[in-house]
């Protein structure tokens, strides 16, 4: 599991798989930055498999500066919240830490696409890119996707032309173009 949603820990949608570990197995994942970030995490061990794992707790970004970038954000602990998060039991103070992230003041800036390439590392990955995005950028991308609907993909050993796909759920033989945007 990559992360655990806050509503999986609290509220009517809390998941039973976290029922016991949320009381005793809370930890912190530390991320290097300026400043250092302390992410709320939960952890567990499977002795039979010899596996130790942890997951970062995320919450809604609603009301935070990050809302326009993504609907979820990690729960970043402030210095005065660390002892509460690492304490024993589960209480409303812990739930408040998870739910109220709007007061976290984060700064962000555009970085080069190289950051998305697995295996890359270096200070250039966090340097701000100052290039201006053309006003018609998103319109051009949409047009490029539309014009590129005849791209071929390989599935097992069969090559499928996406422009010739037929909707098999409908009795009518109508062509359907599939947009595979990554």
LINJO-V272786 format. One record per backbone hydrogen bond with DSSP energy under -1.0 kcal/mol. NH is the residue of the N-H (numbers start at 1). CO is the residue of the C=O. E is the energy in kcal/mol with one decimal. If there is no record, write none. Layout:
# LINJO-V272786
nh->{NH NH}
co->{CO CO}
e->{E E}
This chain:
# LINJO-V272786
nh->{4 6 8 9 10 14 15 18 19 22 23 25 27 29 31 37 39 40 41 42 43 44 46 50 51 53 55 57 58 59 61 64 67 69 70 73 75 77 81 85 86 89 95 96 97 98 99 100 101 104 115 116 117 120 125 126 129 137 140 141 142 143 144 145 146 147 148 149 151 153 155 158 160 162 164 165 167 174 176}
co->{56 58 5 6 6 11 8 15 16 18 20 21 41 39 37 31 29 75 27 55 25 53 51 46 46 44 42 40 4 73 71 61 64 66 66 59 57 38 78 81 82 23 91 92 93 94 95 96 99 101 112 113 114 117 122 123 110 134 136 137 138 139 140 141 142 143 144 146 148 160 158 155 153 151 161 162 174 172 165}
e->{-2.5 -2.1 -1.9 -1.6 -1.9 -1.5 -2.5 -1.4 -1.3 -2.0 -1.2 -3.1 -2.7 -2.4 -2.6 -2.7 -3.1 -2.8 -2.2 -2.2 -2.2 -2.4 -3.2 -1.6 -2.0 -2.6 -2.5 -2.9 -2.8 -2.9 -2.0 -2.6 -1.3 -1.9 -2.0 -2.5 -2.9 -3.7 -2.0 -2.7 -2.4 -1.1 -1.9 -2.3 -1.6 -1.9 -2.4 -2.5 -1.1 -1.6 -1.8 -2.3 -1.8 -1.6 -1.6 -1.4 -2.7 -1.9 -2.6 -2.2 -1.9 -2.0 -2.7 -2.2 -2.0 -2.9 -1.3 -1.1 -1.6 -1.6 -2.6 -2.3 -2.1 -1.5 -1.8 -1.0 -1.4 -1.4 -2.2}
